[in-house]
Amino acid sequence: MPETESDTITRNAKSNLAFTLANLPEDVRIHMSQFYAFCRIVDDIVDEPGMSPQQRHAALDRWVSVVTGAVEPEPGIEREVRTLIDDLHLDTAPMLELIAGCRGDISPVQPATRKELLAYSYKVAACVGLTSATVMGAGDAARDYAVALGYALQLVNILRDVAEDCRKYGRFYLPQDDMELFGVTREDIAEQRYSYRVRQLLAYEAALAEKYFCEADELYQALPAEDRNALVAAQAMSLIYHTILEKMQADEYRVFEQRYSVGNFRKLWFMLRARLGTVEMPAMPGLADWNFLKGKDN
């Protein structure tokens, strides 16, 4: 079978999600590759250099029309995505939310509160999880799991990429309220001033990520066996990103100096662990232990 445009986009991305797709059944892998390519393109429209804001908005408008069926898709990735939607009878609301979330990054506004941060994260991460769960074959019972894991993964991304987001795109995702709480300014981030206050701020956000990893894991364990089996790739992602978080924690969040990642051999091990069902997080506290965060994330 000749390589499709979605296959090419997924192969070239070399992302953690793309890595886990190889472990899926062939039909699911094809569908997930199509969905991943859609997510990658929408994200690149906002991030890639050489486009004006007007061009970015127009390109996203085009994808809204493709997803809603308002236009005839062009051959290639547009047709692949439209076929994916039609074949699986996908609810397109999460895909449209993703486009809206990415659109907000064209003229970024720093979230004032954690509630605003989670609203953004719902669009760009939880909605990806919702559609991914459906494409992987999980039922409606997996929705809460997909949302919680989406929050956790996005928070890790924000922590890991805080320097790059500021330097390259002028984006600040850490809530203003939290920065003020620890006495950290936008200039501290922009000028990469590593300090005790910055470490404490990042540790505070990391605790919120840990809370959602914990919640996702508890929800996963409560799912029917068929849903857990369908979501093996998602659990592998959970293990990968939780390890990235642990690396940052152990290194006292030196995110201005390096970009934390997990090697391919360890990713393969995590995929095997997820497949075998041994996905318990070492020393993962229960939800009751995160009561000190109550009211801070809603």
N, C-alpha and C positions, 0 to 999 in steps of 0.2 A: 504494500500500500504506500503510495507516494506521501511524503511529508506534507502536512497541511500547514497553513499559516499559524494556527494556534500551537501546533507542535513546535514550530520554529521559535515562536515567541517564548514558550515555556522553557525550551532547551537553552536558549540564550540567556534567560533570566538568572539561572543558577541561584535561585532563592531557596530558603528552607522549605517553603510549601512545595515548590516545584520538585525538590529532592524527594519528598515523601510520596509523590504521585506514582512513582515507579512501583510502589508496593500494592497498588490497587488492581482489581480485576480489569481486564482490557477495556470493556465497554465503559466502566466508571472512569478509568484513567483518561479515555478520550474526552468524555464529557467534562471532567474536571480540568483538563488541559484547555478546553474551550472557554470555560468560565474563568480560569486563571488568566488566560490571554486577555479576556475582556477587562478584568481588574487591572492588569498590567498596563494596558493601553490607556485606560481612563486616568490612571495615576501618572503616566508619562506625559499626557496632554498638559497636565498642570506643572510638572517638574522639569521637563526637557527644555533646554535653552532654545532661543531662536524664534519664539512665538510672542506676539503681542497679547495683552489680556483679551482683546476683542477676538483674536483668532482662537484663543483657548476656549472662550465661552462658546464660540461658534462650533468648535469641534465637539464640545460636550453636548451642545444642543443636537448635533447630528446623532450622537449615541442615544440620547433620550428618544429621538424619533425611531431609531432602529429597535430599541428595546420595546417601545410601545406599539410597534408595527405601523407607525404613521407613514413610513417611507419604504420603498422597495430596497432591501439591502444589496449592497454591491458584492460581487463575487469576492471570496476570501474570508477574512475574519468577520465581517459584518454578517455574511450569510451563515457562517458557522455558529455565531452567537444566536442569531434568530432561529436557526434550526434546533439548537439546544433548548431554547425557551419553548418552542412548539412541541418538540419530541417529549420533553419531560413535564409539559404543562406547568412551567414554573410560575410562581407568584413573582411578578416583576417589581413589586414594591421595594424589596430590599436592594435590588439593582439600581433603581432610581434614587433611593436614599444614598447609595454609595456615590453616584454621580453628583448629587447635591453636596455631599460632604467634601468631595474633592474640589468642587467648584468654589467652596469657601476658602480654599488654600490659594486661590488666584490673588485675592486681596486679603491676606490673613489677618485675623484679629485674635489677640491673646485671650484665652478664656479667663473670665473674672473669678470663677468659682469651680469647684470640682463638678458641680452639677452641669456646668457648661462644657467642661472637659469630657465628661461621660456622654453628653449629648452628641458631641463631635465624634467620640470614639464609637458610639453606637452606629453612626452612619458609615464610617470608613473601615470598621473592623467587625463589629457584631453583625452587621448586615451581610458582610462577606461570609461570616460563619453560618448564618441562617441559610443562605443559598447553598453553601458548600455542603451542609448537612443533608439538605434535600437531594443534591446531586449525588452524594455518596450513598444514598438509599436509606437514610435514617427517617424515622417518623416524626410526628408533631411533638412527641414526648421529649425530643432532643433540643427543642427551641431554647429553653432556659440555659441548658448546657452551652449551646453555641454562643449565646449572648455573653455569658460569664467568661468563657474562654476568649472571646473576641476582646473584651475589656482587658483581660490579663495580658494578652499578646500586644495590644496597642500600647499599654502602659510601659511594657518593657521596651518597645520600639522608641517611645518618647524619651525614656531615660537613656537608652544607649545612644540615640542620635541627637541629644540635646545640643551639642556643639555644632554638628553639621547642619541641623535645621536652622539654627541662628545664622551661622556664617554663610551658608550657601543660598538660603531661601528667605532669610529675615523673619523666620517663624519662631514664636515662643508658645509652646503648648503647656508649660507648667502654669497652673492657675495663679493669677495675681494675688489672691488671698493667701495662698500658701507661701508664695515668695515673700510677701510682707510679714507673715508670721515668723519666718526665719531670718528676716533682714537681708534678703538677697535681692539685688536689683537686676534689671535687664542688662545694665552695663557689665555687671559681674559675669553674666553668661556670655555676652558678646565679646568681652575681652578675656574670657576663659580664666577668670580668677579663681583658682582652686583654693578653697578655704573650709574651715570647720562648718561655717554656716551653710555653704553649698552642700557639703557632705550630709548634713542633717536634713536639708530640704530633700535631697534625692533619696535618702533613707526613708523619709516620710512618705514619699510617693511610691517607693518600693514596697512598703507595707501594704499599700492599697492594692498593688499588683498581686502580692502574696495572698491577700484576702480573696481575690477573684480566682486565682489558681486553686485555692482550697475549695471555694464554692463549686467551681467547674468539676473538680475531681469527685466531690461528694455527689453531684448531680449525675456524673458519668456512671459511678458505681451503682446508682439507683435505676439506671435505664434497663429496659429489657435486653436480653442477650443479643438479639438480632440488631438492635441499634448500636450496642457497644461494638459489635463486630464491624458494622458499617463505618464506624467512626475511628478505626484504628489509626488512620493517617492523622486525624485531628489530635489524638492522644500523643502521637509521636511529636507533633508540633508543640504540644504542651510540655513534654519532657525537654525538648530542645530549648524552648524559650525560658523555661524555669531554670535550666542550667546556665543560660546567659545571665539571668538575674542573679543567681548564686555567685557567678564569677564577679559580677560588679560589686556585690555585697562584700565578698572576701577581699576585694581589691580597694575597698573604700571609695567606690564610684569615681575612678579616675577616667571619666568619660571624655575629658578634654585632651587626654594623651593617647587614647587608643579606642578602637572600635571592637567590642567584644563579640566573639563568635564561637561556634562549635565546629570541630573538624568533622570531615565526612565519615571517618571510622566510627566516631562516637554517635553520629546521626544514625548510622546503620544499626548500632547497638540499641539505640532508643526505638527504632522501628521494630526490631525484634522483640524488645521488652513490651511494646504496645501490642504486638501481635500475640504474644504469650499471655497478655493480660496482667503482667506484673508492672502496673503503672503507679503504684502507691508512691507518693512523694516522701522521702525520708524526713522524719521529724516534722511532718506537716501538721500544724495545729488545727484544731476544730474551729468551726465558725464562731463558737462562743468566745474563743480567745481573741477575737478581733473586735470586741465591743467598744474598745477605745476609739474605733473609727466611726462608730455610729453617728449618723448625722453629718458626716464630712463628705460623703459621696452621693448625696441626693439633695 
